[in-house]
Amino acid sequence: MSPDTRILRALREAGEGGVSGAALAKDLGVSRAAVWNRIEELRRHGYDIEASPHLGYILRGTPDALHGDDLMARLPRNRVLGRDIRVFTETTSTNDIVEKLARDGVAEGSVVFAETQTKGRGRMGRQWFSPSGSGLWFSVLLRPKLRPSSATQLTVLSAVAVVRAIERETGLKPEIKWPNDIMFGHRKVAGILLELGAELDRIRHATLGIGIDVNLDPASMPPEVREVATSLSHEAQRPMDRAGLATAVLRELDHLYQRLGEGDFHEIGDDWMRRCSTLGRRVAITIGDRRITGRAEALDDEGALLVRTDYGTVERVIGGDVTQEKLP
């Protein structure tokens, strides 16, 4: 844990009571002058830290920016996901960076954020519009003990985690559209992209990419997505705390990922089904040159969608491009 993470964690835990420079110096094993230097550096990054002669240092405000040290300071100490967080001002795609970390043998739980992506990508080869400072664009390195056929479980738990975090932080109630979209009506606010490094019988690593439109003005979006996309600030009609939402998503992801490792996917799947707008609807799913039409009925134990086709058979679907009928 870096000195800045430890300082910010101590400030957050102390709240209005403050924490003395002497206590911080003792915890870090440095001089009080060194603590002062770190405080000054945090102030230059936009942190409003008051120095009280009686209470010590008090955190009064934080910048509208993502900083790895601050995000880690907000998370539980015993987490797996978010054990290391890196924030880039700009990158092609956060999935690209996590993929490299995976090939280099980095332990699971590393997270990469970018303030903007120049080649952010969604499913089916689509590009994800990710302008600077207006959303959460990040990827997580996972090394799950799953067969490739069960990888959809990761998308399912991620969708549940994102919706839970949005509900908790904003009070809004989005829905899940299978397989990876978070929606308000017919407008998409977030998406999930899972990319695997796998063998026939095991997943070596998984790169979980998540994009959330947070403080994005829909009018600024490209014309081709303007009618089908939205943002949290637009839905709530107020700006959102991106760092607070980022840590809320990581908390939920970490909790559900640990439950998945304990064999509790059934309960996660039940929560997903309660939040899903696709179930009970007539759908058309395109998988390559194949097209399946019918009624979406449920998830199976591995996270696949069960569709009762127009011919009466039940198809197990783990991916594809989905069109669903609008409710009357």
N, C-alpha and C positions, 0 to 999 in steps of 0.2 A: 504494500500500500504506500503510495507516494506521500510526501509531506503535505502537499496541498489537499489530498483526499482526507488525510487525518485531521487537518485543521478544519476543513469544511464540515466533516462529520461531527467534530467536537462543537463547532458553532451551532450546528443544527440541533444537536442533542441538548445543548445548554439553553437554547431559546432566549427568552427575555432576561434570563438570569445571568447570561454572559459567562465567559471563561477567561481566566487571567492569562497573561503572557507567561507567567512563571509556570502555570500548569501545562500550557502548550509546550513550553521549552523542555520541561521534564519528560513529557510524553514522547517528544520527538528526539530527545537526547541531544539538543542543540542549545545555543545561547538565546537569550531573549532578543538580542539584536538580530539573530538569524530569523526568529519568528516574525519580527517586525518587517524584515525584508520580504518574507513570503506574503504577509498581509498586504504590503504595498503592491506586490505583483498581482495579487488577486483584485485589488482595487483598480489597477490599470486594465484588468479584464472586465470591469464593470460591476464587481461585487461591492455593495454598499455595506461596509464594515465599520461600525462605530467603535471608537476607543473611549471607554468610560473610565474615569479615575477610580471609581468604586466597584464597578462590575467587571471590568476587563473588556474584552472584545465581544461585540454583539452584531450578529448578521441581520441587517435591516432590509436588504433587497438583493435580488440577483438579476443578471442581464438576460435579455431575450436572445440567448445563444446557447449552443450545446457545448459543454466542456466535459471531457472524460472524467476528470477528477471529481467534479461536482456530481455527475451522474452516479459514479461509484459510491460517493459519500452518502447518497440517498438510499442505497440498496442495503438489504440485510447483510450481515457479515458472513453468514454461512451459505450464501448463494452458490449455485453452479453457473447459471447463465448470468453474464455480466461480471465475471471475475476479473476480466480485463476489457476495458472500453477505450476505443480509439476514435477520435473525431477528426475528419478531414474537411478542410474548407471546400475542396472540390475533388471529385474523382469521376472516372468513367461510370463505374457501377460498384456499389459496396459488395455485391456478390462476387465480383472479380477479385477483390482484395481478400475476402474470406476464403475463397477457393485456393488462393495462393497460401494462406496461413494453414489451410488443411493439408495441402501437399507438403508443407514444411514440417508437419508433425505437431503443430500447436494443439494443446489440449482443448477439449470442447468448452464452450461457454464464453469464448471471446466474441465481442460485439464490435462492429464497425459502423459508425454513423458518418454521413456526409451532409454538409449544409446544402450542397447541390451536386447533382449527377449530370454529366454530359451525355451519357449513354445508358441511363437507367432503363431497365427492361421489365416488362410484364410477361404474362403468359402468351403463348402462341406467337412469340417473336415480336410482340408489340413493344413500342417504346413508352416508358413511363415519364411523364412530364414532372420534373422535380426541380423547380426554381429555388433559388437561394433563400434560406431563412424562413420558409413558409410552410414547411412540412417536416415529417419524420421519415427519412430514407435510411434504412439500416438493415444489416444482415447479421445473422447469428451462426456460429459454427457449432454443429451438433455431431456427436458420435453415438447414435442410439444403438441399442442392442435389439435391432429389428431386422426382419427379412425385407427385401425390397418390395415384396407384395403388400407389406403393411405400412409402407411409407406414407400413405394417405392419412394415417393417424396423426402424423406431424402437422399436416395442413389443417386437419380438424381441430386439434388442440390449439393451434396458433390463432385460428379464427375466433374460437371461444375466448382466448386470452385478450385479443384486441377488443372485442365487443365488451367484455367485462370492464376493461380498463377505461374505455370511452364512457361507459355508463357511470362508473365511479367518479371520474374526473370532470365530466361535463353535464351529467344528468340526462343526456340524450339517449335514445333507444334505437340504435341501428339494428338491422337484421343481416343474416348471413345468406348469401346466394351461393349455392354449390357451384364450383368447389372452393373458391378462394376469394370471393368478393364480399366486402362489407358495404351495405347499401342503406340509403334513405329513399324508400320508394324505388324508382327506376334509376336513381343517380348513385354512382359509386363514390365512396369516400376513402376506401382503403383496399389494398390488394396484397396477396401473399404469393410469393414465387418460391417453390422448393426445387432445388437442384441437387442431384445425388451423385456421389462417387461410390459405385456399388459393384459387387461381384454377384454371381448367380444366387448365392445363399446368404449374403450378408451385406449390410450397408457399411462401407468404410467411413464415410462422413456424409453429412447433409448440410447444405448451405440454405438457410432459411432467410429469404429476403422479404421485408415488409415495407410498404409505402403507405403513408397516411397523409392525406391533404388536411392540414391543420388550420393555418391562417392564410389560406389561399383564396383570392378573389376569383370566382368562376369566370368573370368577364375577362380575366387575363389568360385564361386557358386557350390552347389552340382550338380553332373552330370545330375540328373533328371530334373533340371530346367535351366541348362546352355544354352540350345538351344532355350528356350522360354522366357528368361528374359533378361533385359538389365538395364542400369542405366543412369541417366542424364549426369554424367561426361563422360561416354563412348560415348553417343550420341553426346555430344558437344565437346568432346576431350579436356576438361579442368575441373579442380576441381570446385565444386559449394559451395556456402555459405549456409550451412544447416540452420543456425539460421535465415538468411534473407528469405529463402524459407518457413521455418516454420511459420514465422509471416505473410508472404504473403498469405499462405493458410488460416490461422486463420482469417485474414481480410476479405477474400472472403467468407469464411464460415459464418462469423457473418453477413455480408451484405446480403447474399442470404437467410439466416435463418430468418432474420427480414422481408425480402420481402415475404417469404413464409407465415409468420404469418400475413401479411397484405393481403393475398389472391392473390399474384402475381405469382402463380406457372406456369401459362400459358406462361409467358415470359421466365421463367427459362427453362421450357420444350422445348420451341422453340430453345433456345440457345443450349441445350443438343442435339437436333436433328440435328442442323447444324454441330456439332462436332462428331457425332456418325458414326462409320464405319459399324455398323450392319444394319442400315436401307437400304432398297433396295437390300439386299443380301438374298440369300437362306440360311436358318438356320435349324439346328436340335437341339431341346431343350429337354433335358431329365429331367423329374420331377418324382423322385422315379422310379416306374416301367413303367411310361408313357413316350412316345416319340412323340413329335410334330414336323412335318416338313412342311416347307413352306417359304413364303417370309415375312421378317420383314418390316412392313409398317410405323408405327408411334408409338408415345406414346399417351395414353389417358389422361384424365384430372386428374387421380389419380397417374400417373406415371407408369402404366402397359404398357408392350410392346404388340402391336397389330400385330398378325401374321396371314396372309392369308394362310390357309393350302392348301395342295394339293387337298383337296376335295372342295375348294371354300369357306369354312366357315372362319370367323374371330375369332381367339382365343385370349383371354385376358390372358397374362402371367405375373406373378409377381415375378417369380424366377425360378431357374433351372440351369442346366449346358449346356452351349451353344457352339455349333460348327457352324462356318459360313464358307461358301465357299470362297476361295480366289478369288480376282478379277483377270481377265485375264491380 
